[in-house]
Amino acid sequence: MLRLLWGLLLLGGMCLWMTGPDPVRAQSTKKKTGPVVTIDGLKSQTFDYWKQGKAVKPELYHFNFPALPTDKVKEGPELTIVPISGNDDDTLEQQKKQIYVPEGKKLDEKVTKFKAGNASITQLELYGTYLQKDKPTDPDDKAKKRDRFRLVAVIFEAKGNKHLIRLVGSSPTVGQILPDLGDWLKGFK
């Protein structure tokens, strides 16, 4: 009987060890020790699991994130920051066009507005099938449909300048990153 009890205890421990915490959630509990992002003189430090990639013009910053081990999509999400101009509504509508909505269905979206330091922030969250293009501005570039994706578009306005912060990736992984994105945005000073 004692042997059976020890065997069950060992088996339970192995199951816990194998399923362990996912990398994004485990890392998001750490302090902000990643690169510092500066937008129009306002600064906020990122988390250490935000891996800074090479920004390609017009990008100012580019970050890569690890995918959850349980995620069907193996490429991790990406976050980019680019300067923009124009009307906020037009910018958000342009982002909405990147999510495929079947006929008769409604786009699943959420808009949040808040302040961080002297910056005004408008955050749009979109869920669904992402229409991924290699060249987003090229009308001849055929989009690949990526199911169960989430696109978070943030208009960051400070000192009369606007920037678009975009986080795109599979919905489960982006869902794990979203609280840290909010903390990071609120940290701009």
C-alpha positions as CSV (number, residue, x, y, z in Angstrom):
1,M,0.0,0.0,0.0
2,L,2.8,2.4,0.9
3,R,4.5,1.5,-2.4
4,L,1.3,2.4,-4.3
5,L,1.1,5.7,-2.5
6,W,4.7,6.6,-3.3
7,G,4.2,5.6,-6.9
8,L,1.1,7.9,-7.3
9,L,2.9,10.7,-5.6
10,L,5.8,10.3,-8.0
11,L,3.5,10.1,-11.0
12,G,1.7,13.3,-9.9
13,G,4.9,15.2,-9.5
14,M,6.2,14.1,-12.9
15,C,2.9,15.3,-14.5
16,L,3.3,18.7,-12.8
17,W,6.9,19.0,-13.9
18,M,6.1,18.1,-17.5
19,T,3.2,20.5,-17.8
20,G,5.0,23.3,-15.9
21,P,4.3,27.0,-16.3
22,D,4.3,28.2,-19.9
23,P,7.3,30.4,-20.9
24,V,5.3,33.6,-21.4
25,R,3.4,33.5,-18.2
26,A,6.5,32.4,-16.2
27,Q,8.6,35.2,-17.6
28,S,5.9,37.9,-17.3
29,T,6.2,37.6,-13.5
30,K,9.8,39.0,-13.7
31,K,10.7,42.6,-13.4
32,K,11.0,44.9,-16.3
33,T,14.6,44.3,-17.3
34,G,14.3,44.4,-21.1
35,P,15.2,47.2,-23.5
36,V,13.9,50.7,-22.8
37,V,11.6,52.1,-25.5
38,T,11.6,55.9,-26.1
39,I,8.8,57.5,-28.0
40,D,8.8,61.3,-28.3
41,G,10.9,61.7,-25.1
42,L,8.7,59.4,-23.1
43,K,10.3,56.1,-21.9
44,S,9.1,52.8,-20.7
45,Q,11.2,49.6,-20.0
46,T,10.0,46.3,-21.5
47,F,10.0,42.9,-19.9
48,D,13.0,40.6,-20.3
49,Y,11.2,38.1,-22.5
50,W,10.6,40.9,-25.1
51,K,13.4,40.1,-27.6
52,Q,14.3,43.1,-29.6
53,G,14.6,42.3,-33.3
54,K,15.9,44.3,-36.2
55,A,13.5,47.2,-37.0
56,V,13.1,47.7,-40.8
57,K,12.1,51.2,-41.9
58,P,9.6,52.7,-41.2
59,E,9.7,50.7,-37.9
60,L,11.3,52.3,-35.0
61,Y,11.2,49.2,-32.8
62,H,10.5,45.5,-33.5
63,F,10.1,42.8,-30.8
64,N,9.6,39.1,-31.0
65,F,7.9,36.9,-28.4
66,P,8.1,33.1,-27.7
67,A,5.0,31.1,-28.7
68,L,3.3,29.1,-26.0
69,P,4.4,25.4,-26.1
70,T,0.7,24.4,-26.3
71,D,0.0,26.8,-29.2
72,K,-0.6,25.3,-32.6
73,V,1.1,28.3,-34.2
74,K,4.9,27.9,-33.8
75,E,5.9,31.4,-34.8
76,G,5.7,33.8,-31.8
77,P,3.9,37.1,-31.9
78,E,5.6,40.3,-33.1
79,L,5.3,43.9,-31.9
80,T,6.2,46.8,-34.1
81,I,6.2,50.6,-33.5
82,V,5.9,52.9,-36.5
83,P,5.3,56.7,-36.8
84,I,1.9,57.5,-38.4
85,S,-0.1,60.5,-39.4
86,G,-3.7,61.1,-40.1
87,N,-7.1,60.4,-38.5
88,D,-7.3,57.9,-35.7
89,D,-10.6,56.4,-37.1
90,D,-9.0,55.8,-40.5
91,T,-6.0,54.1,-38.9
92,L,-8.2,51.8,-36.8
93,E,-10.4,51.0,-39.8
94,Q,-7.2,50.1,-41.7
95,Q,-6.3,47.6,-38.9
96,K,-9.8,46.1,-38.9
97,K,-9.5,45.3,-42.6
98,Q,-6.7,42.9,-41.7
99,I,-9.1,40.6,-40.0
100,Y,-11.4,38.4,-42.1
101,V,-15.0,38.5,-41.2
102,P,-17.3,35.8,-42.7
103,E,-20.4,37.1,-44.3
104,G,-23.2,37.5,-41.8
105,K,-20.8,37.7,-38.9
106,K,-19.7,40.7,-36.8
107,L,-16.0,41.7,-36.1
108,D,-15.0,40.8,-32.5
109,E,-13.4,44.0,-31.3
110,K,-12.7,46.0,-28.1
111,V,-11.6,49.6,-27.8
112,T,-10.0,51.1,-24.7
113,K,-8.7,54.7,-24.2
114,F,-6.4,55.8,-21.4
115,K,-3.5,58.2,-20.5
116,A,0.1,57.3,-19.7
117,G,2.2,60.2,-18.6
118,N,1.5,62.9,-21.3
119,A,0.5,60.4,-23.9
120,S,-3.1,59.6,-25.0
121,I,-3.5,56.0,-25.9
122,T,-6.3,54.3,-27.9
123,Q,-6.1,50.5,-27.9
124,L,-8.0,48.3,-30.3
125,E,-8.2,44.5,-29.8
126,L,-9.3,42.4,-32.7
127,Y,-9.9,38.6,-32.7
128,G,-10.4,36.2,-35.6
129,T,-8.7,35.2,-38.9
130,Y,-5.8,37.5,-39.6
131,L,-5.0,38.3,-43.3
132,Q,-1.2,38.1,-43.2
133,K,0.6,39.8,-46.1
134,D,4.3,39.9,-46.7
135,K,3.9,43.4,-48.2
136,P,0.8,44.9,-46.4
137,T,0.6,47.9,-48.7
138,D,0.8,46.0,-52.0
139,P,-2.7,45.3,-53.3
140,D,-1.4,42.4,-55.5
141,D,0.1,40.6,-52.5
142,K,-2.2,37.7,-51.7
143,A,-3.0,37.4,-48.0
144,K,-2.6,34.1,-46.0
145,K,-5.5,33.4,-43.6
146,R,-4.2,32.7,-40.1
147,D,-7.0,31.4,-37.8
148,R,-7.3,32.1,-34.1
149,F,-5.2,35.3,-34.3
150,R,-5.4,38.5,-32.3
151,L,-4.3,41.9,-33.4
152,V,-3.8,44.7,-30.9
153,A,-3.4,48.1,-32.5
154,V,-2.4,51.0,-30.2
155,I,-2.4,54.6,-31.3
156,F,0.2,56.4,-29.0
157,E,-0.1,60.2,-29.2
158,A,2.4,62.5,-27.5
159,K,3.7,65.9,-28.2
160,G,1.5,66.2,-31.3
161,N,3.1,63.0,-32.9
162,K,1.4,59.7,-33.4
163,H,2.8,56.2,-33.4
164,L,1.1,52.8,-34.2
165,I,2.1,50.0,-31.9
166,R,1.0,46.6,-33.3
167,L,1.0,43.3,-31.5
168,V,0.0,40.4,-33.8
169,G,0.1,36.7,-33.2
170,S,-2.0,33.6,-32.2
171,S,-4.8,34.5,-29.8
172,P,-3.6,32.3,-26.9
173,T,-0.1,33.7,-26.8
174,V,-1.1,37.3,-27.4
175,G,-3.6,36.8,-24.5
176,Q,-0.7,35.9,-22.2
177,I,1.3,39.0,-23.3
178,L,-1.6,41.5,-23.1
179,P,-1.4,42.3,-19.4
180,D,2.3,43.0,-19.7
181,L,1.6,45.2,-22.8
182,G,-0.8,47.2,-20.7
183,D,1.7,47.6,-17.9
184,W,4.4,48.7,-20.3
185,L,2.1,51.3,-22.0
186,K,1.0,52.7,-18.6
187,G,4.7,52.9,-17.7
188,F,5.6,55.7,-20.2
189,K,6.9,58.8,-18.4
